[in-house]
Amino acid sequence: MIPRIKHFELNDDWKLVVTFDDGFRVCYDVKDDIDTIADFQSLTTEIGLWPMAQLDTSRTCIYWNEQIDLPSDTIYEYGVPIN
């Protein structure tokens, strides 16, 4: 089953704090993606793009534009759990 995102917050240090429907909470560092995925570099070069993050209607993806998105299963698996 694909995890559904209940809520997310953006931090100024390129980190997402994400809460899933099952109550699991993680901190996902987008900086790693910025450093390794070319499309993600726009988050640092396009002023105002970072705070434009949105949750898709299925609640399985956080996206910024047509080129930059993070699937919920990636965030769930690779995020650092928050107690």
Backbone bond lengths (Angstrom), bond angles and torsions (degrees), N, CA, C in turn:
res aa  C-N    CA-C-N  psi(-1)  N-CA   C-N-CA  omega(-1)  CA-C   N-CA-C  phi
1 M - - - 1.444 - - 1.531 109.68 -
2 I 1.283 116.53 135.04 1.463 121.66 179.44 1.525 108.76 -77.24
3 P 1.347 117.29 127.04 1.469 119.07 179.82 1.529 111.24 -67.77
4 R 1.312 115.28 138.27 1.465 120.82 179.06 1.526 109.45 -103.09
5 I 1.324 114.69 138.39 1.455 122.03 -178.48 1.522 109.36 -85.09
6 K 1.315 115.25 128.15 1.461 121.04 177.79 1.527 110.61 -90.17
7 H 1.339 115.75 -39.81 1.466 121.08 -175.21 1.527 108.55 -159.65
8 F 1.333 116.33 148.58 1.463 119.26 172.23 1.520 109.66 -143.57
9 E 1.335 114.65 153.92 1.464 122.66 177.15 1.520 108.19 -130.44
10 L 1.313 116.09 145.09 1.459 122.19 175.97 1.518 109.19 -101.54
11 N 1.318 116.67 134.36 1.461 120.96 173.40 1.519 109.09 -105.65
12 D 1.324 116.82 157.26 1.461 121.26 -178.26 1.524 113.36 -67.57
13 D 1.329 117.61 -14.06 1.468 120.98 -177.22 1.531 112.43 -98.87
14 W 1.337 117.19 29.45 1.460 124.73 176.63 1.519 112.73 67.15
15 K 1.326 115.88 27.60 1.462 119.44 178.41 1.519 110.82 -113.77
16 L 1.323 114.59 143.82 1.463 122.94 175.38 1.524 108.11 -107.80
17 V 1.302 117.17 134.08 1.457 122.00 170.03 1.523 105.40 -106.71
18 V 1.327 115.34 118.14 1.459 121.24 -171.68 1.523 110.83 -122.31
19 T 1.319 115.76 132.41 1.461 122.55 174.19 1.521 108.14 -112.28
20 F 1.326 115.43 130.38 1.457 121.51 -179.74 1.525 110.67 -100.20
21 D 1.322 116.17 164.85 1.458 121.60 -178.80 1.531 113.05 -56.57
22 D 1.335 117.01 -30.71 1.465 119.76 -178.73 1.530 112.69 -83.07
23 G 1.345 116.97 4.57 1.458 121.78 178.74 1.517 114.22 90.66
24 F 1.317 118.00 -9.12 1.461 122.05 178.94 1.524 109.01 -66.57
25 R 1.344 116.57 132.73 1.471 121.66 179.73 1.516 109.14 -122.57
26 V 1.326 115.29 138.16 1.465 120.19 178.62 1.520 110.58 -137.62
27 C 1.318 113.71 160.57 1.453 121.86 169.21 1.528 105.81 -112.93
28 Y 1.317 116.24 120.82 1.473 121.68 -178.24 1.517 108.47 -111.90
29 D 1.334 116.67 123.85 1.457 122.22 -178.15 1.527 110.15 -89.43
30 V 1.318 116.80 105.70 1.460 122.46 -178.84 1.533 110.54 -73.53
31 K 1.327 117.91 -18.13 1.468 121.77 -180.00 1.527 111.01 -56.92
32 D 1.335 116.88 -36.39 1.463 120.15 177.30 1.524 111.19 -60.53
33 D 1.333 116.75 -40.44 1.464 120.82 177.93 1.529 111.10 -70.55
34 I 1.325 116.30 -38.13 1.470 120.43 177.87 1.530 110.02 -60.29
35 D 1.327 116.19 -38.65 1.466 121.02 -178.39 1.526 113.42 -74.70
36 T 1.342 117.88 -22.28 1.462 119.73 -172.79 1.533 115.46 -118.30
37 I 1.331 117.83 -17.41 1.466 120.62 -177.40 1.531 108.36 -117.13
38 A 1.313 116.40 119.26 1.470 121.57 -173.63 1.527 113.22 -54.59
39 D 1.323 118.56 -45.12 1.468 120.71 -177.93 1.527 112.55 -60.98
40 F 1.316 117.40 -32.59 1.459 121.23 -177.73 1.528 112.57 -70.15
41 Q 1.317 117.97 -18.82 1.459 121.10 -179.91 1.525 112.00 -63.36
42 S 1.317 117.29 -21.64 1.464 121.35 176.30 1.521 112.12 -60.68
43 L 1.328 117.04 -25.83 1.458 120.40 178.80 1.530 111.31 -61.34
44 T 1.325 116.55 -29.42 1.471 120.11 179.99 1.518 112.78 -94.58
45 T 1.323 117.72 -19.67 1.464 119.71 -175.63 1.529 113.81 -101.49
46 E 1.327 117.51 -26.14 1.463 121.05 179.08 1.531 109.44 -95.25
47 I 1.302 115.83 108.71 1.459 121.41 -177.61 1.531 109.91 -59.83
48 G 1.337 114.71 130.18 1.452 120.54 177.16 1.515 115.73 85.98
49 L 1.329 118.83 -1.32 1.468 120.23 -178.32 1.531 111.71 -74.61
50 W 1.319 118.35 -41.66 1.467 121.68 -177.55 1.540 112.51 -52.83
51 P 1.322 119.46 -50.43 1.471 118.82 -177.97 1.532 114.38 -72.05
52 M 1.323 118.53 -1.33 1.465 121.89 -179.07 1.535 112.40 -87.78
53 A 1.330 117.87 7.74 1.468 121.27 -178.84 1.523 110.77 -56.54
54 Q 1.330 114.54 141.48 1.466 121.40 -179.98 1.523 109.57 -136.34
55 L 1.315 115.41 158.09 1.449 122.23 175.22 1.527 107.68 -101.15
56 D 1.340 116.62 130.50 1.462 118.31 -179.98 1.531 110.44 -69.60
57 T 1.315 116.41 166.83 1.466 121.03 -173.94 1.529 113.04 -64.82
58 S 1.315 118.21 -25.89 1.469 120.66 178.46 1.526 111.73 -81.92
59 R 1.336 116.47 -9.02 1.463 124.59 -177.87 1.522 112.23 61.49
60 T 1.336 116.54 33.02 1.462 121.35 179.67 1.528 112.29 -120.32
61 C 1.330 116.66 11.89 1.461 119.85 -177.58 1.534 110.21 -160.17
62 I 1.330 115.24 134.03 1.460 121.43 169.87 1.523 105.93 -101.73
63 Y 1.326 116.13 131.33 1.464 118.62 -176.96 1.529 110.79 -137.64
64 W 1.336 114.01 157.48 1.460 121.68 177.43 1.523 111.39 -113.21
65 N 1.299 116.46 -39.10 1.470 122.62 177.44 1.533 107.78 -157.79
66 E 1.303 117.39 -168.24 1.471 120.49 -177.09 1.521 113.26 -68.79
67 Q 1.329 117.70 -19.86 1.460 121.01 -178.54 1.530 113.70 -99.07
68 I 1.321 117.60 -21.20 1.465 120.16 -172.53 1.522 110.32 -119.71
69 D 1.337 115.25 115.04 1.461 120.19 174.96 1.524 110.08 -151.53
70 L 1.326 115.20 157.43 1.456 122.39 178.09 1.522 108.73 -128.37
71 P 1.319 118.05 116.37 1.456 120.67 178.01 1.531 110.66 -69.80
72 S 1.315 115.73 147.02 1.459 120.71 -177.44 1.528 112.46 -62.05
73 D 1.335 118.30 -34.56 1.465 118.88 -179.46 1.527 111.95 -67.56
74 T 1.320 117.49 -31.62 1.468 121.08 175.58 1.526 110.04 -67.58
75 I 1.329 116.56 -45.75 1.461 121.03 178.86 1.529 110.07 -62.01
76 Y 1.321 117.00 -43.02 1.462 123.45 -178.98 1.527 110.77 -61.61
77 E 1.328 115.89 -45.19 1.474 121.50 -175.60 1.526 112.93 -75.74
78 Y 1.330 117.14 -41.64 1.463 120.16 -172.03 1.528 114.97 -102.71
79 G 1.321 117.27 -6.27 1.455 120.22 176.07 1.521 111.24 -71.42
80 V 1.322 116.08 154.04 1.462 121.27 178.07 1.531 107.69 -87.71
81 P 1.331 117.59 121.27 1.467 120.45 -177.84 1.529 112.07 -58.67
82 I 1.325 115.03 142.23 1.462 123.01 176.14 1.521 106.85 -113.09
83 N 1.297 116.04 127.16 1.481 120.21 179.75 1.500 110.95 -83.03
